[in-house]
Amino acid sequence: MSAVSGRSWPAEKYGGMGEEDFRFEQIIIEETVRAGCGCWFNTLHSRLVGPYLQRFGTEEQRERFLPGCVSGETILAIAMTEAGAGSDLAGMGTTVTDQGDHYLLNGSKTFISNGINADLVVVAAKPAGAEKRHDMVLLLVERGMEGFERGRNLKKMGLSAQDTAELFFSNVKVPKANVLGEPGKGFYHLMEGLAEERLISAVGAAANARRAFDMTREYAMQRKMFGSVLSEQQNTQFRMAEMDAEIDLVQTYVDLCVVEHNQGRLTSNMGAKAKMLTTEVEWKMMDLGVQLHGGHGYMDEYPISHMFTDARINRILAGSSEVMRLIIGRDVFSQNYRSLLS
């Protein structure tokens, strides 16, 4: 498994900070979660999509797009998921047809975060008639291109602050100057960013689990039941003790992954482990938090209720827990299993 460097911030010439320690991003994510603003998804623009331009964009593309991305005038999104192709990107049906000086883009995407607000969308599509399963092209589709339409802002279980939309492409004429990376290699370009994407998810999930823990602890120390506060009940103490230990353990692994990422040694195996473990522990804590809040936990006036519904997607986005287990399981039974861990 190849490692991916964590240093992909836009250079100063484009208005960015240049090469930076990923721990800066970790702190931003953790503090955003602690402020109760995790559903803002600010990392989607700056840390998930922006680096594709930095890594794979031409100098002309960087000069044209990155300054607006840094200033916030150009909002970014990435469109991979389709109704019939979520985790299986190779099964997507959106196609591009080479027309000489431009491509014609046709198809649709769904569940696209920033889909309504985005000014520039990295769209993944299969070349028409492609014989190889992983042939893919990444295109920079701009707001206002003829044939590019947005559907409704999808109504979700949680994360109401984040716009999530359907995107439609009908003979969108995309100039060759808007091809991102090497045509046909788009699938592999996307794979390069997945380990970091899963680490970002893990950082947020661990922080969110700790926030839910602290909130539940405070409630349990105030809620009176059977003549004493809830925190004096043995069941409460035992359950919260288990969660305190589990959250600490996953936080330690996340911190290790951040160090490895800064050294260019984060593998897809490590990213998958971090994402799977943290989101599962996060969900376990959310469920316990609602349970210990009792009926109050089911009421939206209590933050734990919103946190519960907002967190449910985290075991699905950026690769479901089942896909993470598949990635890890393949490595477990590979010939070079031990070398993957060194």
N, C-alpha and C positions, 0 to 999 in steps of 0.2 A: 504494500500500500504506500503510495507516495504521500509525503508530507506537504502541507501547504503553509507558507509563511503567513503569520498574522499581520504583517506590516504592509498594508495596502491602502493607507489613507492617501487622498489626493495630494500631490506635491504643492509646495508653496506657490509655484508659478500659476496654478489654477485657483488659488485662494484657499487651499487646504493647509493642514498642519504638517504635511510631510510624513515621514516614517514615525510611527508612534507605537508605544507599548500597548498591547491589547488590554492591559489592566485599566487604562483610561476608559475604554469602552465598558469593561466590567463594572467599574464604579458608576458610570452613567446609567447602565441598566439597573443596577441594584438600587440606586437612589431614586430612579423613576418609579420602580416598584414600591419602594417604601413610602413614596409620596402618594401612592394610590393612583398613579397615572400609567400603569403598565399597558393598558389597552390602547394607548396612543400609538404604539408600534413605531417609535421614532427610529429604531435601528433598521427598519425595513428600507428606508431611504438611504441612510448614511453608511450602513455597514453591510447590508445584504446586496443591494442593487448597485450602488455607487462603485464598489470595487470591480464590478465587471467592466466598467468603462476604463478604470485604471489598469486592469490586467490585460484586457483583450482589445481595447479601443486603439484606433490609429491616433497619431498626434493631432490630426485635423479634428477627429471626433472629440478628443479630450479638450482641445481648445474651444470647440463649439459648444459643448454641453456642460463640462465640469464646473466652470465658474458659476453658472446659474444653479447648478445642483448644490454647490457650497453655500451660496447666498440664500437658498430656499425659494428662489423664483421658479425653478424647474423641479417639480415633484416627480419622483421616480416610482416605478412599479415593475414587477417582473411577471410575465404571463406564461406559465407552464401548464397548470392544471386544466383538464377538460372533464366534461361530464363522464366520459368513459375512460379517462386516463389520468389517474391521480399519482399514486406512487410509481406506477408503471409508465414512465415518461416515453419509453420507446413505442408505446401503443397509441400515441396521440394521432389525431386525424387532421389537424390544421396543416395545410400544405403551402409551399411556395413554388412558383413556376418561373424559371429563368427566362427573361424576355430580352436578354442582351445587355442593355444599359440599366435595367431595373428588374425587380422581382414583382410578381403578382401574388399577394397574400390572401388566402381564403380559409375560413374556418371560424371557430369560436373558442373562447376560454371561459372558465367559471371559477368562482371563489377567489377572485383576484383582489388582494389587499391593495389599497390606494387606487382601486380601479376607477372610481369616480373622479378623484382629484388629480390623478397623474397627468403630467404634461408630456412625459417620455416613458414609453413602455418597452422593455426588452421582451420580445415575443419569440418563443421557440416554435419552430415549424419543421415539418418533414419535406424534403424536396419531392416534387411530384414524380411518381414512378420509381422512387428510391428502392433499391434491392436490398440494401443492408439495413438491418433493424435499427441501428444506432446512428444512421445518417440524420443530421439535424443542422438547421441554420438558425442563427440568432439575428434578429432584425431590430433596429431601433425605430419604433413606430411613434411618430409625433402627433400631438394633439392637432386636430384640424385636417389630417390627411383624409382625402376623399375615400369613402367606403369604410372608414373606421368609426364604429358606433359603440356606445356604451349602453348596457341594459340597465335594469333597476338596481338600486342599492339594496342588496339582499338583506332580508330580515333574519337576524341570527339569534341563537340562544343567549349569547353574551357578547362582550366586546362591542358594545353599541357605539363607542366613540370612533371605531375604525370602520371606514367605508370599505365594503366588500362587494364587488360587482361582477356582472357578466360582460364580456367584451366580444364584439362581432367584427369580422373582417370580410368584406365583400369586394374582391378585386382591388384591394388596396395596392396602389402603385408605390413601391418602396425603392428608392434609388440605391444603386450599388454602394454609394458612399455611406449608407446606413446599415451595411452588413457589419455585425460585431464579431470579431475574431475570424477564424478560418471557416469558410463555408463547408458544411459536412461534418465539422468537428464540434458543433454546438453542444451535443450531448456530453462530451468530455469536458468542455468548458464549464458546463453546469455542475458536473461532478466535482470539479476542483473546489467549488465554493461550499459544498454540502457539509464538510466536516466543521467549518467555521459556523455555518448556519445552525448546526445542531449544538455547537458549544454556546452560541448566543442564546438559544432556547433553554439550555441547561442552566446558564447563569440566571436567567429570569425566573425559571421554575424554582430553583433553590432559594432565591431571595423571596419569592412569593410564599413558599412554604414557611419560611421563618416569620414573615409578616403575619400569616394566619396563626401561627403558633403563639406569637406574642399577644395577638388580639384575643385569642381563646384563653390564654393564661390569665390575662387581666380580667376577663369576664368571669372565669371560674373563681377568682379570688374575691369577687363581689357578690356573686349569685348565692342567695341563701336557700338551703333545702334541708328538710328534716332537722331543723334546729342548728345547723352549721353551714358554713360556706361550702360550695361545690368542690373547691380545691382540697378540702380535708377528706373527701371520699377516696377510699383506696383505689377504686376503679379509675377515677379521674387521674390520680397520681401515676398509676401504672401505665395508662394509655399515653399520657403526656410525656412520661419518662421515655417510653419507646420512641415517640416521635422526636423528642429532643436529640436522642442519640442518632436516629436515622438521618435527620436533617444535617447534623454536624458531619456525619460520615460522607454524605453526598457533596456537601460544601467543600470538604477536604479534597475530594476527587476532582471537583470542578476547578479548584485553585491549581491543582497539579496540571490539569489540561491546559489552563491558561499559560502556565509556565512553559509547557511543551510547545504550545502554539507560537509563543514568542520566539522560540528557538527553531521554528520550522519543522517540528517533529510530531505535530498532531496528526494522527491517522484517522481514517474513516471508522476504524474499529473503536478507537477511543471516543470519537465524537458520538458514535452510536450508543456506547455504554453510558456516557454522561447524559445524553438526551433521554434514554430510556429510564435510567434510575431516578433522575431528578423529577421528571414529570410524573412517574408513578408515586414517588414519595410526596410530591406536591398534592396529587389527587387524594392520597390517603389522609393527608393533613386537612385538606378542605372538607372531606367527609366527616372527619372527627370534629372539626371545628363547628360545623352545623349541628352535629349530634349533641355536643356539649352545650351549645347555645339553646338547645331545646326548641320550643316553638318560636322563640325569637330569631333563631337562625334561619327560619323559613321566611322571615319578613324582610322585604327589601330595604327597610329603614336601618337594618343592621348591615354593616359592610361585608360580613362573612357571607351573606346571601349572594351578593354580586360577585364576590371573589370565587364562590363555588361555581357559578355558571360561566364566568369568564375563563376559568382554568380548564374547563372540560375539553376545550379544543387542543390543549397543549400535548395531549397524548396522540394527536392525529396530525397536526401541522408539522412541516419539516420532516415528514416520515413518521408513520404511526409506530406505536410500541411494537406491534407485530413485525413490521419491516425492520426495526432496529434489532429485534431478536434474530431475524433471518440473517442480517449482515453479520452479527456477532457469531451466530451458529455456524455460518459458512467458514469463518476464520478458525473456530474451535476445531473443526474437522479438516482443516487444510494441512498440507504437508509441512508448511513452515510456520506452524502455529506459535511456537515459542519465540521465533525471531520477530513476530509481530508485536510482542510485548516488551522487547528490549529496546 
